[in-house]
Amino acid sequence: MRPPRRGTGGWGPPAVTGGVVHALDCDALRALHADGSQAADPMMVAGVVPPWLPPVVQGNGVWIVESQETGVTGLPRSGQGRPQTYPLAGGPPRTIAASGNRLFVLNHATLLALPVY
């Protein structure tokens, strides 16, 4: 698989689901087919700054950890609909994972469990 072309800010670590690669480029989330073509329109994500954490694909959403002020945002995989944002309690997150129908963010001593929509 040919890697996507780099934008001015570089690419964050990707997540792959159903043959589609989800990656952060500057302040947009892009969904790409294996050949590098767009699978969905880019979705703007406020507050994303390097170093990027990999997006987590869970259920029908793609989840992104943003800045500590913004928190965690879930965007529909379809590219349509309203994003859901959850705040984080201070400091950059250490771990992000998904299991079952939940997304988990470990932020220092706080565990945030977010429902998948």
C-alpha positions as CSV (number, residue, x, y, z in Angstrom):
1,M,0.0,0.0,0.0
2,R,1.4,3.4,-1.0
3,P,1.4,5.8,2.0
4,P,-0.6,9.0,1.7
5,R,1.2,12.2,0.6
6,R,2.4,14.4,3.4
7,G,0.7,17.7,4.1
8,T,2.5,20.7,5.4
9,G,2.1,19.5,8.9
10,G,2.8,15.8,8.3
11,W,0.5,12.8,9.0
12,G,-0.3,11.4,12.4
13,P,-0.3,7.6,13.0
14,P,-3.2,6.1,11.0
15,A,-6.0,3.7,11.9
16,V,-7.4,1.3,9.3
17,T,-10.9,-0.1,9.2
18,G,-12.8,-1.8,6.3
19,G,-10.0,-0.9,3.8
20,V,-10.1,2.8,4.7
21,V,-7.2,4.6,6.3
22,H,-8.1,7.3,8.8
23,A,-5.3,9.8,9.5
24,L,-4.8,13.3,10.9
25,D,-3.2,15.9,8.6
26,C,-2.7,19.3,10.2
27,D,-6.2,20.1,11.6
28,A,-8.2,17.7,9.4
29,L,-9.2,14.1,9.7
30,R,-8.9,12.4,6.3
31,A,-10.4,9.1,5.2
32,L,-8.4,7.5,2.4
33,H,-8.6,4.4,0.2
34,A,-5.6,2.2,-0.1
35,D,-4.7,4.0,-3.4
36,G,-4.5,7.3,-1.6
37,S,-7.9,8.7,-3.0
38,Q,-10.3,10.3,-0.6
39,A,-12.9,7.9,0.9
40,A,-14.8,10.8,2.5
41,D,-14.5,14.6,2.7
42,P,-11.9,15.8,5.2
43,M,-13.4,16.8,8.6
44,M,-11.9,19.7,10.5
45,V,-10.8,18.9,14.0
46,A,-10.1,21.9,16.3
47,G,-7.2,21.8,18.7
48,V,-5.2,19.0,17.1
49,V,-1.5,19.7,17.5
50,P,1.6,17.5,17.1
51,P,2.5,15.0,18.3
52,W,-0.6,13.3,17.0
53,L,-2.1,10.3,18.7
54,P,-3.6,7.6,16.4
55,P,-7.3,8.0,15.8
56,V,-9.3,5.1,17.2
57,V,-12.1,3.6,15.0
58,Q,-14.9,2.2,17.2
59,G,-18.4,1.4,16.2
60,N,-19.6,4.1,13.8
61,G,-17.3,6.7,15.0
62,V,-13.6,7.8,14.7
63,W,-12.3,9.2,18.0
64,I,-9.5,11.7,18.2
65,V,-7.7,13.0,21.3
66,E,-7.2,16.7,20.9
67,S,-5.6,19.3,23.1
68,Q,-6.1,19.1,26.8
69,E,-8.4,22.1,26.6
70,T,-10.6,20.5,24.0
71,G,-10.6,16.8,25.0
72,V,-11.7,13.8,23.0
73,T,-13.9,14.2,19.9
74,G,-15.9,11.5,18.1
75,L,-16.7,12.0,14.4
76,P,-19.1,9.8,12.5
77,R,-17.3,7.5,10.1
78,S,-19.8,8.5,7.4
79,G,-18.5,12.1,7.5
80,Q,-22.1,13.2,8.1
81,G,-23.6,14.3,11.4
82,R,-22.5,16.2,14.5
83,P,-19.2,15.5,16.3
84,Q,-19.3,14.7,20.0
85,T,-16.6,16.2,22.2
86,Y,-15.7,15.2,25.8
87,P,-13.4,17.3,27.9
88,L,-10.2,15.9,29.6
89,A,-9.2,16.8,33.1
90,G,-5.8,18.4,32.8
91,G,-2.7,17.3,31.0
92,P,-2.1,15.3,27.9
93,P,-3.6,11.8,27.8
94,R,-1.4,8.8,28.1
95,T,-3.4,6.0,26.7
96,I,-6.4,5.6,24.3
97,A,-8.1,2.3,23.6
98,A,-11.4,0.8,22.6
99,S,-13.3,-2.4,23.5
100,G,-16.8,-3.5,23.1
101,N,-19.0,-0.4,22.8
102,R,-16.7,2.0,24.7
103,L,-13.7,4.2,24.1
104,F,-11.3,4.5,27.0
105,V,-8.9,7.4,27.7
106,L,-6.5,7.1,30.6
107,N,-5.4,10.7,31.5
108,H,-3.0,10.4,34.4
109,A,-5.1,8.9,37.2
110,T,-8.5,9.6,35.5
111,L,-10.1,6.9,33.2
112,L,-12.7,8.3,30.8
113,A,-15.1,5.8,29.3
114,L,-17.0,7.2,26.3
115,P,-20.0,5.5,24.7
116,V,-19.8,4.7,21.0
117,Y,-22.6,6.1,18.9
